């Protein structure tokens, strides 16, 4: 509240434009004019920097849209969105994105199955159960987990998790969706846990105390009072984490393989949208060919899906937020 | 916790025992869930160290990539990563901090600043590979920077700018309003208030956020594959227009080879990369802890 007032008063001042000129000595007037010109120059420069972020969005959309339009002038959107074969590099070209979409969603679902419950329970543990000393140890560890580069997770999946899977399920492919899902799941645990923990912490203590006063146990307070009260933040963290899983590139490229394969079996090799984009840019695909344009069409699909999920997550956060004042 | 229930027969007390038992089970489950993350990190680190420690020596740090695993090293990647780190910091830090200052101290609260703010939040969630596509089309092709360090650094700058802006905004917001009011009361202009009072107080927070964002940039692989960093070069860049590779890309190249010797090289590369990243993280945490109590 206090901050809002300050900002309001500042913007009122800004709205006047020039500073009020005191009817005093002439030299002082000159100094003031100089100062206000410099001030306006600085304000303009700062605004230009803030506007760069908008230009980035414009740039992303323009670049993706331009080549995507070219792509759709040769391939019908119906084929693209409903075709079940993705073979842009074969002589018999097929441009059905479903195998890539299915690959991305399989990894997203698989990683969500791991990360959502584990992340939420981690958040409940940190916010409701752990003392401050334990928090001081656990939170930096989760931050490190979040900071491990994705190529390292890819290595871990390929050299540790895949052999483990193949030990228990002998028919497993060397590259498989399950291994990628597991590491992506581990990777997004910190996203879920840190955002959910913030939401749980924002629930005022009066609610907890009220429930305890009615004789509730700690379990009942946590699961029936605190979690429902923080639900919007928790859901937002879930959506954001799944969006990250869909956009995740290196771990799935390394561990899940490069075989566009419309399957529901997680032990088979697949290809995600992100892995396809990497495989195109690693090869020598000449600019202007339709194979090159697929890169942008797939990129556009990926961008639209993740953007929609991010907007959804912000909407959930603001729409279902409980205000405690 | 639930207090002593009135003795109303055995059914009642069994009910309470069950409630307490459920509570213990749930607390244990939550504790175990928390351990999943901790144990995964431990297993990952131990796995990498066991695989890679044997390859790690000074020759590994001072040799270029090679077809022969016993002669291969990470020098090109290490130097390339440092080039990328420095240039990305130079590009992204000033622009991001300026944007944060504008949004917190200058912008009128209206649709424009709200639109910019929403846009920044959305950009922070765009997958890094999409930035790679932008970098490929804009820097490599349209602006003609080719597959250079410059293209890579500019692409990564765009990628981490939203992260730095959001961190810097939080740091600026944490400066108490009384400081600003006192400075305005003494007749300072807005820029004087910002540059001499607000920024110095917010700087530790801004630097912490910047270092964490830069460590993300150093670990990125996918956008640099897009802008054409190559995995197999036997020289280090001498200027911003030279071709380059970075450690994560070199690691990816080694991981994708089936031979065990190259896997070991990848693990050794990961150790070097993680040492660099953990050092950066440690600096950020020290900065945060040292200065966070001052405000």
Contacts between the chains, C-beta under 8 A, distances in Angstrom:
chain1	res1	chain2	res2	distance
A	2	B	177	6.1
A	3	B	173	6.8
A	3	B	177	6.5
A	6	B	177	4.4
A	6	B	180	6.9
A	6	B	181	7.5
A	7	B	109	6.0
A	8	B	109	7.2
A	10	B	105	7.3
A	10	B	190	7.7
A	11	B	107	7.9
A	11	B	108	4.2
A	11	B	109	6.1
A	14	B	106	7.1
A	14	B	108	6.0
A	15	B	108	6.9
A	19	B	189	8.0
A	35	B	189	5.7
A	36	B	189	7.9
A	38	B	191	7.2
A	39	B	189	5.4
A	39	B	190	6.2
A	39	B	191	5.6
A	42	B	191	4.9
A	43	B	102	7.7
A	43	B	106	5.5
A	43	B	190	7.7
A	45	B	98	6.8
A	46	B	98	5.0
A	46	B	99	7.4
A	46	B	101	5.5
A	46	B	102	3.8
A	46	B	106	5.8
A	47	B	102	5.4
A	47	B	106	7.1
A	47	B	107	8.0
A	49	B	94	7.8
A	49	B	95	4.8
A	49	B	96	7.7
A	49	B	98	3.6
A	49	B	99	4.5
A	49	B	102	6.5
A	50	B	98	7.4
A	50	B	99	4.1
A	50	B	102	4.2
A	50	B	103	5.9
A	50	B	107	7.3
A	50	B	116	5.5
A	51	B	116	7.4
A	52	B	95	5.9
A	52	B	99	6.8
A	52	B	161	7.3
A	53	B	99	6.4
A	53	B	116	6.5
A	53	B	119	5.8
A	53	B	120	5.2
A	53	B	123	6.1
A	53	B	161	6.5
A	53	B	162	6.6
A	53	B	165	7.0
A	54	B	115	7.7
A	54	B	116	6.2
A	54	B	119	5.6
A	56	B	123	6.2
A	56	B	134	7.5
A	56	B	158	5.3
A	56	B	161	7.5
A	57	B	119	5.5
A	57	B	122	7.3
A	57	B	123	6.3
A	59	B	134	5.7
A	59	B	138	6.0
A	60	B	126	7.0
A	60	B	130	6.3
A	60	B	131	7.7
A	60	B	133	7.8
A	60	B	134	5.1
A	63	B	133	6.6
A	63	B	134	5.5
A	63	B	137	4.2
A	63	B	138	6.6
A	64	B	130	7.7
A	64	B	133	6.8
A	67	B	137	7.7
A	117	B	33	7.1
A	118	B	33	4.7
A	118	B	36	5.0
A	118	B	37	7.2
A	121	B	29	6.3
A	121	B	30	4.5
A	121	B	33	3.5
A	121	B	34	7.3
A	122	B	30	7.3
A	122	B	33	5.2
A	122	B	34	4.5
A	122	B	36	7.6
A	122	B	37	6.3
A	124	B	30	5.2
A	125	B	27	7.9
A	125	B	30	3.8
A	125	B	31	5.8
A	125	B	33	6.7
A	125	B	34	4.6
A	126	B	34	7.0
A	128	B	30	8.0
A	129	B	27	5.8
A	129	B	30	6.1
A	129	B	31	7.2
A	130	B	34	7.7
A	138	B	34	6.2
A	138	B	38	7.0
A	140	B	285	6.8
A	141	B	37	7.1
A	141	B	38	5.4
A	141	B	41	6.2
A	142	B	37	5.6
A	142	B	38	8.0
A	143	B	281	7.4
A	144	B	41	6.4
A	144	B	278	7.2
A	144	B	281	6.8
A	145	B	37	5.4
A	145	B	40	7.1
A	145	B	41	4.9
A	147	B	212	7.4
A	147	B	215	6.1
A	147	B	216	7.3
A	147	B	219	7.4
A	147	B	277	6.3
A	147	B	281	6.0
A	148	B	41	7.5
A	148	B	44	7.1
A	148	B	219	7.6
A	148	B	274	7.5
A	148	B	277	7.9
A	149	B	218	7.9
A	149	B	219	3.0
A	149	B	220	7.3
A	149	B	221	7.1
A	149	B	248	5.5
A	149	B	273	6.6
A	149	B	277	7.2
A	150	B	219	7.4
A	150	B	221	6.8
A	150	B	222	7.7
A	151	B	219	7.4
A	151	B	221	4.7
A	151	B	248	4.5
A	151	B	251	5.3
A	151	B	252	5.3
A	151	B	255	7.3
A	151	B	270	8.0
A	152	B	44	7.3
A	152	B	48	7.2
A	152	B	219	7.8
A	152	B	251	7.6
A	152	B	270	5.3
A	152	B	273	7.3
A	152	B	274	7.1
A	153	B	44	7.8
A	154	B	252	7.4
A	154	B	255	6.4
A	155	B	48	7.2
A	155	B	251	6.9
A	155	B	255	5.2
A	155	B	263	8.0
A	155	B	266	5.8
A	155	B	267	7.0
A	155	B	270	6.2
A	156	B	44	4.9
A	156	B	47	6.4
A	156	B	48	7.4
A	158	B	255	6.4
A	159	B	47	7.1
A	159	B	51	6.8
A	159	B	263	6.0
A	159	B	267	7.8
A	160	B	43	7.3
A	160	B	44	7.7
A	160	B	47	5.1
A	186	B	36	7.8
A	186	B	37	7.2
A	186	B	40	4.7
A	189	B	36	7.0
A	189	B	37	4.9
A	189	B	40	7.9
A	190	B	37	6.9
A	193	B	37	7.3
A	212	B	1	7.7
A	215	B	2	6.2
A	215	B	3	7.0
A	216	B	2	8.0
A	217	B	1	5.8
A	217	B	2	5.3
A	217	B	19	5.4
A	217	B	20	6.9
A	217	B	22	7.8
A	217	B	23	4.9
A	218	B	1	6.0
A	218	B	23	5.6
A	218	B	27	7.4
A	219	B	19	7.7
A	219	B	22	5.7
A	219	B	23	4.1
A	219	B	26	4.7
A	219	B	27	7.5
A	220	B	19	7.8
A	222	B	26	7.5
A	223	B	26	7.5
A	240	B	125	6.8
A	243	B	125	6.1
A	244	B	125	7.8
A	244	B	127	8.0
A	246	B	127	7.5
A	247	B	126	7.6
A	247	B	127	2.7
A	247	B	128	7.3
A	247	B	129	7.0
A	247	B	130	7.6
A	248	B	127	7.5
A	249	B	127	7.0
A	249	B	128	6.8
A	249	B	129	4.8
A	249	B	221	7.5
A	249	B	222	3.9
A	250	B	221	4.9
A	250	B	222	5.7
A	250	B	248	7.7
A	250	B	252	6.6
A	253	B	222	7.9
A	254	B	252	7.0
A	254	B	255	5.7
A	254	B	256	7.0
A	274	B	127	6.8
A	274	B	129	5.3
A	274	B	222	7.2
A	277	B	129	5.5
A	277	B	132	7.8
A	277	B	133	7.2
A	277	B	226	7.5
A	278	B	129	7.2
A	278	B	222	6.3
A	278	B	225	5.7
A	278	B	226	7.9
A	281	B	132	7.5
A	281	B	136	7.1
A	281	B	225	5.7
A	281	B	226	5.0
A	281	B	228	7.6
A	282	B	225	6.5
A	287	B	141	7.3
A	295	B	133	6.9
A	296	B	133	6.7
A	299	B	129	7.4
A	299	B	130	5.9
A	299	B	133	4.7
A	302	B	127	6.3
A	302	B	129	7.4
A	302	B	130	6.6
A	303	B	126	6.7
A	303	B	127	7.6
A	303	B	130	5.1
A	306	B	125	6.3
A	306	B	126	6.5
A	306	B	127	5.7
A	306	B	130	7.9
A	307	B	122	6.3
A	307	B	125	7.5
A	307	B	126	7.1
A	309	B	125	7.8
A	310	B	121	7.5
A	310	B	122	5.5
A	310	B	125	3.9
A	311	B	122	6.9
A	314	B	118	7.6
A	314	B	121	6.6
